[in-house]
Amino acid sequence: MRTELVSEPGDAARPNEDFAGVGLPASGQGGCVITLDGVTPPSGGTGCLHSVPWFTARLGGALTELTLSDRDLTLPEILARAIGRTAEAHADTCDLSHPRTPQATVVLARWSADVVEYLVLSDSALLLQGADGEVTPVLDDRLGRLPASALATDALVDATLRNREGGFFTAAADPAVAARAVTGSRPRREVRALAALTDGAARWTEKFHEGDWADLFGLVAKEGARALVDRVRELETADYEARALLGRSKTHDDATVVYVEL
């Protein structure tokens, strides 16, 4: 089994808000991939004493333990329990009802000898390469389908769209959002490899249009996860002046790539 993991902060002066992990159980049967993209809050507070990296580390740790230790739970059940466990860790000190309480996007994949299961919540991406080489993206595109006018200000998004019906959902403090995730499964024999990406790495396809998802997957498989992140950084730097035109709120974003050949 070949695995690669690269996670790089968008700004060396700020902590990386992403979380990524590859888990292989002691039994040697199967494994899992977890990738979280912590949502950077705007200025003005979150109602929480804790940072986004604190949250993603707690949620990621809970997801890793539950995914590896309890195969009787479905992936939505695992995500719901992990959100609940993380919420309990700071419910007594923080206002978890605040719309900007720490939160994250989620990619979760688990495989056994027979099946590959997956879950995606919000705008991170999972790419599955089939036995025939075809690459299939698994995406939760609700945020991308919203009109630009609905996303005009942070206050408008928080009041009308964030973790609301008709908007989009992230893993925050409500376990019920796990039921909103995009989920599915494939026979293990039909999956050759997979890649999980936060949107900072997916910019190569989604923002810069350097190639489609199959092209991106091919780049990672051939040249490695680091090559993708390096190319994204070069593209971001080269078109710094076009940042507003491309709709990016940051010149650089935290970028995480996990690649696994099963």
ABEGO torsion letter per residue (X at the ends): XBBBBBBBBABAABBBABBBBBBBBAAGBEEBBBBBBBBBBBBGEAGBABBAAAAAAAAAAAAAAAAAABAABBAAAAAAAAAAAAAAAAAAABBAABAABBBBBBBBBBBBAABBBBBBBEABBBBBBBAAGBBBBBBBAAAAABBAAAAABAAAAAAAABGBBGBBBBBBABAAAAAABBBEBBBAAABABBBBBBAAAAAAAAAAGAEBAAAAAAAAAAAEAAAAAAAAAAAAAAAAAAAAAAGBABABBBBBBBBBBX
